[in-house]
Amino acid sequence: MALLKVEQYVVGMVQTNCYFAINEDTKETLVIDPGANAMQLAERLDGAELHPVAILLTHGHFDHAGGAAELAERYGIPVYAHEAECETLQNPAVNLSGWEGAECAYHADCLVKDEQELKLAGFLIRVLYTPGHTAGGCCYLLPYQNVLFSGDTLFAQSVGRTDFPGGSASTLIRSIKEKLMTLPEEITVYPGHNDSTTIGTERMYNPYL
């Protein structure tokens, strides 16, 4: 089983968590939600002699997708997102990129489906479709490493906002209860903002659930 090391970098104007999921044996690396500061992230990758193989987007908001194109071009790697997230990625009114000034459209090379399994960087990754924060939001589960990258679906004792275009509070809560709260309690959750948590902790203490 591949040994996983997770590194967290806080990027951009709204303090978004970008993660490196590193295969400690091969140095192959997945970059999750590079929302900004692409060149600084590249310097960290290069400085540690890591080998990025893919970018995984949990959703298409500017603070999660904003640095993806620059990194993808630099390393010649694909960007993954859920198939239901195309409008969020491409429509500046939905991806909120105007918040930063210039309105932008974002792009994904590989559109994934619910429960699809990916094999990247030596890891098995299961896509969990969790709409509610956005129409095509998803989480990435590494079941053999007991790790979940939850984007803005689930936070430590909180959940994602649902007042943006495509958001739905009832849909989000249903996504979390059906897709995430059924997972083993020992799974570590790495969210899109703030601190990590576990499924067990959220099952017991999250006031929204």
BELZI-V713868 format. One line per field, one symbol per residue. psi: psi as a letter, one per 20 degrees, with the letter a starting at -180 (. if undefined). A space follows every 10 residues. Layout:
psi->???
This chain:
psi->pppppppppp qrhklqopqp opohhijqpp opmnirlghh ghhgghhjlq npiqppphrj qhihihjggg ggggilqqpq rqhjjghggi ohhhijhhhi fppqqrqpho prrpjqpqop kjqppppoom rggrhkqrqo pnhiilppoj ckgprokrrq qjjrpiqogh ggggggghhg iirqhipppo riqbqrargg ghhhioii.
